[in-house]
Amino acid sequence: MIYYYSGCGNSRFVANSLSEVLGEELRFIPDLIDKGIKEFDCEGGLLGFVFPVYAWDVPTLVRDFIKNACWKGKPEYVWFACTCGDNIGLTDRQFRKILSSANLELDACFTFQMPETYLCFPGFRLDTEENAKLKNDAVRAKIPAVAEQIRSRQTVSDLIPGKHPWINTHIIGSLFHLTISDSGFHTTDDCIGCGICARSCPVHNITMENQKHPSGNSHDGQESSQGEKRPKWNGNCLQCMACYHYCPKNAVQYGKLTAGKGQYHF
Ligand SMILES: Cc1cc2nc3c(=O)[nH]c(=O)nc-3n(C[C@H](O)[C@H](O)[C@H](O)COP(=O)(O)O)c2cc1C
């Protein structure tokens, strides 16, 4: 079984690919949370997790899911694969701690460097198209080897900790978590009210509601008196950036920090 979470598709690609090669069933963590499923039988099997690195750490959604679940039986082999734009700090150690609180032990971890998705700090940029392609080609090439290591139950520690991993995970990462908020998200007049942002949000934090845009105009430049369906962010955000990257009009923005930075999703 492979449990995964993904905002912009990178980790979904890795999870899908490994599931296909290994013949392992795939489960999307936010769906399990929605359905209130909390008991998992992992006796004797492979137990895998795939997720993106957020602030040199495991996303809170993944951490809480593992901690709140009941893992029955003893899996034969436990592994995780994380995707990151650059490096993972001490994500592996954080993940081991989470597993141990669920009485599970890690056998292998893998890192996939993939295109960057986070843009909500000054100075943060997407990869160039060329670099994004190089990263994704390297990931495609690496999948069979990782699948073979998992299949043969190897003990693996394939990590990219980067410089100053302790400081990044424990100091900068902790501060980062305090800044996570959706209050900066808004739409420009280009918003067509299609609702793709709401459907792409893995935690259903966006509702489409009749709102008058601050400029008073609709997306076609007409004055709009009654308002139009526009996204409203409801305060339960992971800042996964899916709403921003999947918007077909690039109309979702975060304050002034995302203007002109472009979009990416796998
Ligand atoms: C909130 C947030 C925090 C991130 N933090 C890191 C980080 O600490 N290190 C890193 O290399 N990449 C970081 N990234 C980039 C993602 O880990 C990377 O692009 C990942 O592949 C995205 O996966 P997804 O498409 O499955 O959501 C961050 C992205 C987001 C949205």
Ligand as a Chemical Component Dictionary entry (heavy atoms), coordinates in Angstrom:
data_LIG
# 
_chem_comp.id                   LIG 
_chem_comp.type                 NON-POLYMER 
_chem_comp.pdbx_formal_charge   0 
_chem_comp.three_letter_code    LIG 
# 
loop_
_chem_comp_atom.comp_id 
_chem_comp_atom.atom_id 
_chem_comp_atom.alt_atom_id 
_chem_comp_atom.type_symbol 
_chem_comp_atom.charge 
_chem_comp_atom.model_Cartn_x 
_chem_comp_atom.model_Cartn_y 
_chem_comp_atom.model_Cartn_z 
_chem_comp_atom.pdbx_ordinal 
LIG C1  C1  C 0 4.574  25.216 1.561  1  
LIG C2  C2  C 0 5.764  24.674 0.799  2  
LIG C3  C3  C 0 6.988  24.507 1.425  3  
LIG C4  C4  C 0 8.083  23.996 0.712  4  
LIG N1  N1  N 0 9.264  23.780 1.372  5  
LIG C5  C5  C 0 10.305 23.234 0.704  6  
LIG C6  C6  C 0 11.546 22.952 1.378  7  
LIG O1  O1  O 0 11.695 23.117 2.577  8  
LIG N2  N2  N 0 12.559 22.461 0.645  9  
LIG C7  C7  C 0 12.458 22.234 -0.706 10 
LIG O2  O2  O 0 13.426 21.821 -1.320 11 
LIG N3  N3  N 0 11.290 22.447 -1.354 12 
LIG C8  C8  C 0 10.212 22.937 -0.676 13 
LIG N4  N4  N 0 9.028  23.152 -1.336 14 
LIG C9  C9  C 0 8.890  22.699 -2.740 15 
LIG C10 C10 C 0 8.152  21.371 -2.807 16 
LIG O3  O3  O 0 8.576  20.471 -1.816 17 
LIG C11 C11 C 0 8.332  20.684 -4.157 18 
LIG O4  O4  O 0 8.125  21.560 -5.216 19 
LIG C12 C12 C 0 7.412  19.468 -4.222 20 
LIG O5  O5  O 0 7.869  18.615 -5.247 21 
LIG C13 C13 C 0 5.956  19.834 -4.466 22 
LIG O6  O6  O 0 5.213  18.651 -4.484 23 
LIG P1  P1  P 0 3.713  18.532 -4.986 24 
LIG O7  O7  O 0 3.701  18.983 -6.435 25 
LIG O8  O8  O 0 3.401  17.091 -4.863 26 
LIG O9  O9  O 0 2.881  19.397 -4.125 27 
LIG C14 C14 C 0 7.940  23.671 -0.657 28 
LIG C15 C15 C 0 6.700  23.858 -1.293 29 
LIG C16 C16 C 0 5.616  24.358 -0.574 30 
LIG C17 C17 C 0 4.301  24.524 -1.291 31 
# 
loop_
_chem_comp_bond.comp_id 
_chem_comp_bond.atom_id_1 
_chem_comp_bond.atom_id_2 
_chem_comp_bond.value_order 
_chem_comp_bond.pdbx_ordinal 
LIG C1  C2  SING 1  
LIG C2  C3  SING 2  
LIG C2  C16 DOUB 3  
LIG C3  C4  DOUB 4  
LIG C4  N1  SING 5  
LIG C4  C14 SING 6  
LIG N1  C5  DOUB 7  
LIG C5  C6  SING 8  
LIG C5  C8  SING 9  
LIG C6  O1  DOUB 10 
LIG C6  N2  SING 11 
LIG N2  C7  SING 12 
LIG C7  O2  DOUB 13 
LIG C7  N3  SING 14 
LIG N3  C8  DOUB 15 
LIG C8  N4  SING 16 
LIG N4  C9  SING 17 
LIG N4  C14 SING 18 
LIG C9  C10 SING 19 
LIG C10 O3  SING 20 
LIG C10 C11 SING 21 
LIG C11 O4  SING 22 
LIG C11 C12 SING 23 
LIG C12 O5  SING 24 
LIG C12 C13 SING 25 
LIG C13 O6  SING 26 
LIG O6  P1  SING 27 
LIG P1  O7  DOUB 28 
LIG P1  O8  SING 29 
LIG P1  O9  SING 30 
LIG C14 C15 DOUB 31 
LIG C15 C16 SING 32 
LIG C16 C17 SING 33 
# 
